[in-house]
């Protein structure tokens, strides 16, 4: 049987962690254990949400689906291997089945590492317990993501409300703001004049089509003439802003 691994995670911050290595290790391990023939590189959707369906709409999973549904790829004798079912979808169960079932009907099998489940056309037709497990898993994943989305939205609204009200204690707990934005004693945000000049220069140069290198050179010239400015350095091919 031919096999291809699939890995996905929702935020680009997770790219820095071990999620890719963990998923690839799990999926390739199952492929080797079953004696399947791995074809091509793993399908990887970086920073693609399965809750919104971004991975199936604009990701590699969506391209994989389209290649099967269009007939460009023969899905018979092909298995897609995932660490968990929620790598594929965190949408409501009916939405997930609306695109997953046609793929399986085309002959695709889906192997889920953590549960040992094998989703096939025969399973959908004859295994009520297996089908119920898919539905229950999908329902649980969607519910979890929906609750998380609601909590995050509420938290950000609290932060915005604190900013509008000048609640400095709450504002200062929010560390996610541009480094060039500072907090005044009354809790309001402001941009120091020196930093404002730098930001304007960067944006104006970007709009004018001036590259990072020339912009950094201009900033470094400013730093040599005025001690209020800090130098910008070149590191691993990228211009880095000063730490302060």
N, C-alpha and C positions, 0 to 999 in steps of 0.2 A: 504494500500500500504506500502511496505517495503522501508525504506530510509537509505541512508548512506551519511554522510557529507564528503566533500573534502576541504582541505586547502593547500595552497602552497605559497611560497615566494622564491625569486631568490637568495638572498645573506644571508650568515650566520650572517652577522651583523644585519639583520632585526630580527633574532631570539630573540635578546635582547629587542626588542620593543613590541608593542601591537598588531602586525598584526595577530598572532595566535588567541588571545582572541577575536579580532574583527571578524575574519572570522568564528570562531566556534559559537560565539554568533548569528551571522546573519544566519548561516545555520541551527543550532539547533532551532532557533526561528521560522524559516519557517516550519521546520518539525513538531514542536508542533502546530503551527497555522493551518496546514493542517490536523492534526490528523493522520499523518503517524506514522508507528512503526519504531523507530530507531533500526538498527541492527549493532552490533559490534562497535568498536571504530572508530572515524573519520579517514579517510585516510589523512596522512600529509606528504607532500614532503618539507622538510626543505632544503633551499639552492639549489633548483632544478630549473633551468631556463626553462621557457616555450617557450622562444625565440629560444633556441637551440634544444628544444624537449627533454631535459634531463629527465623531469618528466615522459614522456610517454615511454622513452627508458629504463631508469634504476630506475625510482621512483616507489612509491606505486601505482600511477595511471597506470603505465605500467603493474604492476602485476595484478591489478584489471582488466584491459583490457584483459590480457592473460587468466585469469580465466574464463572470459565470452566467449571469442572466442574459447577456448579449450573445452567448455561445462562443465567445472568443477563447474561453478556458473550459476544458472538459472537467466537470466536477466529479465524475464517476471515478472511484478508486482513489479519491483525494480526501484527506482529513485535515481539518484546521485545528490546531492544538493551542489551547489557552490555559493560563494558570487557574483562573476562576471565571465563572460565567459572567460576572459583572465587568470583566475586561471588555466584553463585547457590548454590553448594554446595561444601562441603569434607567432606561425608559420604562413607562408602564408596561406591564406584561403583554397586553394586546398589541402595542406598538412594536415591541421587540419581535413577537411572533409574526407580525405582518411582513417583516423582511427576512427573518431567519427561516421560517417555514418554506418559502419558495426556494431558498438555496438548498435546503435539505431535500426538497422534492426533485431538484436537479441532480441529486446524487451525492452532494457534499455530506461528509460526516464531521462532527465536531466533538473533539475529545477535551474534557475538562479535568485538569490534573488533580486539583484538590479534592474533588468528589469521586473521581474515577468514572464519571458518567460518560457514556458515548451516545451522542444524539444522532440518530439515523432516521431515515424514512420509515423503516420497519418499527423503530421504537415509538415514533409519533403515532403510528397506526395501531399498535398492539399493546404498548406498555403504558397503561393508565397511570401507574405509580411514577414512572419516569417522567411523563408529561406533567403530572402534578408537581413533581420536584422542580421542574423548570419554572412553572408558574409561581410557585411559592418563593423560589430564590429570586426571581425577577421582581416580584411584589416587594419582598424585603429590601432588596437593593435600591429600588426606586423610593420607597418610603424613607429609608435612611438618608438618601441624597436630598430628598425634598425637605426633610427636617433640618438638615445641615444648611441648605440654601436659605431657609427661613431664618435660622439663627444668625447667619452671617449678615443677611440683609438688615435684620433688627439691630445688630451690633453697629453696623456702619451708620444707620440712621441715628443711633444714640450719639455717635461721634460727631455727625454733622450738626445735630441739635446742640451739642456742647459747644461746638465752634460758633454757631449762631448766637448762643447765649453768653459767650465769653467765659465759659467754665474752665478756668486754667488747669484745675486739678485733673479733669477728665481729658483735656486736650493733651497735656503732657504725657499721659499714659499711652497716647497714640504715637508710636515712633515712626509710623509710615508717612513721612512727608519728605519732600525734596530737601536735600541738605542745604540748599541755598535759601530755604524758607525758615525763619526763626519766629519765636513766640515772645511777644511783648509782655510786660508785667501785668497788663490787664487781660491777658489771655488771647489777644488778637494776633493774627499772623502778619508778618511783615518781611520784606526783603531788604536787607542792608544795601545802601547805595552802591558800594563797591561790587557786591554780588549782582545787583540789578544791571549794572553796566556790562558785566561779563555775560550774563544771560541774554541781554539784548544783542550783544555782538554775536554770540553763537547762533541765535535764531536768525538774525539778519544775514549772516554769512550763509547759513543753510538755505534760506530762501533765494539768495543770490547765486547759489550753486557753488559756493566756495567750499573746498574740502576740509576735512578734519586737520590735516597736516598744516595747511596754511593758517587756519584759525588758531591752532595751538602755538604756531610760531608768533603770531600777533600777540597772543596772551603772554607768551614768554618775554617778548620785547617790552610789554607793559610792566611785567614784574621786575625787569632789570632797571627800569626808570622810576619805579614807584614801589616802595617797600610794602604798601598796603596789599599788593597783589602777590599771589604765589605762583611758582612755576608749574608748568604742565609737562609731564615726562612721557616718553615713548616706552611702552612695555609690551613685549610679545606682539608687536605689530599694531597695537591699539593706543590711542592717546588717552591717558588717564588724568582725571581731574585731581587737583591737590586734595590732600586729606582734610584740610581745614578750610 
